[in-house]
């Protein structure tokens, strides 16, 4: 894949994840793992596959766990040689990893701040006129090149990715008293929902406040929509948030079965090898 010049990516990682309490009592939801890596890593890998490697991570609830992860990232990904008894504690790292060149800014945006306030408080770390935003708990195979092209062609200040999520309940297709088809995870076709994966022009920051109760999805996006400045990019492919323990189990089952549609970096690698 030919990489374009990357855009800044703001990752909203401050929420408490109360509906996933089984996993978030001791860590923030973005650090809950799919396979052996946090869902946050999966999201960032998806952006990096399209050349977007300048990340601004908005921290809140248990943000220290995310800080520790990135501060120790290199040493946790490599084989190491440690000289025991050496007062300088010499540590020699062996090998590289695929995340070389990522720039990760860890911004403390407050424990109770809402999504709009978090973006506003992190604004000083956002370079350029156009930037991207998404949540730290959702993965997708959205074509980010097509998303950015759509946004730029629209001339609007903001674009949201609209998705049709999978139902939490099995769908029955019936003929009288007979079931003719059954789908355990059918996709909802009645309408689009906010799937994150936003593209914003810098002027969107003027619609936000650093007051902690500023919710991006309420007044700011409602105003942008009312002014004709909010477009929707319709994504018909894979999208899934990790909102509940059932979602956690589902995403991990897809990963372990080799069916992780969001892992675009793996698909690209297989295409090059074939």
N, C-alpha and C positions, 0 to 999 in steps of 0.2 A: 504494500500500500504506500502511495506517495504521500508523505506527511506535509501538511500546510503549516504556516506559522501558527503557533498555538495561541489560544486565548486564555486569560486567567479563569480559573474554575473555583467558585466559592462553594464550599461543602458545609451544609447545615448539620452540625453534630452536637447540639447542645441539649436536646430534649431528654426527658427522664425515662422514656420507654416503658411506661407503667403497665401496658398491656402485654409486655414480654418480661414480666417480673421474674420468671424462672431463670432468665439469663442476665437480666440487667440490675439485679440487686447489688452486685459487686463490680460492675463495669458498665460503661455507656453502650447503648445499642450499636453504634457503629463499630464497636470492638467485638461484637458477637461473631463467631466464626462460621464461615461456610468452608467445609473441609478444614484445613489447618491455617486459614488466613481470615482476618476480620473482613466483614462485608465492606467496610470502608476501603480496604485494599482492592477488592474486586471492582468497586466503583471507579477508583482511581486508575486501575489498569485499563478499564474500558475507555476512559478519556485519553490516557496516554497512547493507546493504540491509534488514535486520530491526531496525535501530535500535541495534545493539550497537557502539559506537565508542570504548569505553574499553579499550584494549589494554595488556596487560603482556607484553612480549616477553622470554622467557628466553634469554639469550645464552650461548654457549660457544665452540665452534670457529669461528674467524675472525669473531667477533662484531663486530669493528671495521667490517667491511663493511656490516653492518646499521645500525650507528650512523651511519656516513657517509651512508647512503642517506636516513635520516630527518632528519638534521641539515641536509642540503642539499635536502630534498624540494621546498620551495617554489621555490627558485631553479632547480631542474632541470625543473620542470613549466611554468614561465612563460616568455614572451618577456621579455627583460631589456634595459635600456639602461644602459650603463656609461660614466661620464664618465672617459675616459682622461686621465692626468696629474693628476687630482684627488687630493691627498694624503689626503683622507678616503674615497677610493674609493666615491663615491656610486653606488649601484646602484638603479635604479628597476624595479619589477616591473610587468608588464602582465597584467591578467586574474586570474581565480580558477581553482580546480580543484574537483572534486567531493568532495574529501576534507576540506573545511573543517570544523573542529570535532572532528576525530579527536584523541583524547588517547592518545599512545603513550609508555609507560614502558619504557625499555630497561634491563633488570636483568641485571647480570653474575652468572650463577649457577654459574660455574666451568667449566673446560675439560673435566673428566672426569665431572662429576656426571651421574647417571642421572635419569630423568624425574620420579620422586617427589621426589628431593632438589631438583630445579630449582623445582618448584611450592612446596615448603616454604620455600626460600630467598627466593622472590619474594612470600611471603604478606603481608608488610607493605604491599605495593602493591595488594592485592586488597580492594576496598571491599564492604561489604554482606554479607548472609547467604548469597546464592546467586551462583555464578559459573560460567563456562563454560571449558572447556579443550579444545584440540585440538593436533594436530601441525602443524609448519610445512612439510609436504610432501604434503598430501592435499587434494583439492578435491571438492566434492559439491554437489548441488542439494537437500540435506536441508532440509525445512521447519522452520526454527528456532523459529517460533512453536509449531508442533505438538509439537516436541521439548520445549520448556520446559513447555507445558501437560501433556504426558504425565508429565514429571518431577514437577511439583507435585501432580498428581492421585494419583501413586503413594505419596506420603508417605515415600519412601525418601531416603537420604542421597546416593545417587549413581545416575546414569543414563549408560549408554554407548550409542552408536548402533551397532547391528549391521547389517552390510552383506554382500551377496553379491558379491564382486569378480569381474571378468571374468577368464577363464582366460588364461594366457600362451600357450596353444596352441589351434590351430583345432580345432573340434569336428566330427567326422564322424558323420552319421546314415546307417546302412547297411542294406541289404536283401541279405543274402548278400554277394556280391562287388561289389554295385553301391552307389555313394554316392547317397543320395536327397536329402541336404541337407548344406550346408557353411556353417559360421559361423566367421569369422576370430576374433572376440572374443566368444565366448559367455559368459553370466553363470553363475557357479557356483550350483547350486541345492541342494547337499547340506547346507549349514549356514551359519551366520552367523559372521563374524569381527569383531574389534574395528576399527571404522572411525573411532575418535576421536570428535570432536564430543560431548564429555562435558558433563553438567550436574552440579555438585556443590553440596552444602550446605557451609557453612564448617566444620562438624564433621568433614568428611573430612580436613581438615588434621591432626587428631589422630591419624590413621592413618599419617601420613607422618613421615619423619625427614630432617634436613638432612645426614645422612651421605651421602657421594657415591654409595654403592652402593645407595641406596634406589630401587628400580624400581617405579614406580606399578603396572605391569601384573602384578607378582608379589604379594608379601605384602599390600600395602594393598588391592588389588582382590579378592584371594582372601579376605581377612578380611571385607571388606564383603559379598561373595557368601555366605560361610558364615553370616553373621549376618542374611541376608535383606535387606540394605540396598543391593543393587545391582540396578537394573532395566535392561532392554534396550529401546530404542526401535528397532523394525525399519524400516529404510529400504530400499525396493525400487527407488529411482531411481538416478541416476548417482552413482558414487563411484570415484575413482581416486587412488592415491598415485603419487608420482614416486620410485620406488625404484631403478630401473635406467635405463640410457640408452635402452632400448626404450620405457619409460614416458615419458621425456622427449620422444622423437620422436612418440609417440602423442598426448600432450596438445597438442603444438605443431601437429600435423596437424589436430586437432579445432578448435583456435583459428583457424587459417588458413582452414579450410573453412567457418567460421561455424557450427560444430556444438558449441560449448562449452556443454554443458548446465548446467555449474556457474555460468555467468555470469548469475546471476539479475538482477543490476542492469541488464543489457542487455535482458533479456526484459521487465522492467517498463517500461523506457523505450519499447520498441517497442509495448507494449500501450497506453500513454498516447497514443502518436502515431497509433494506428489508429482 
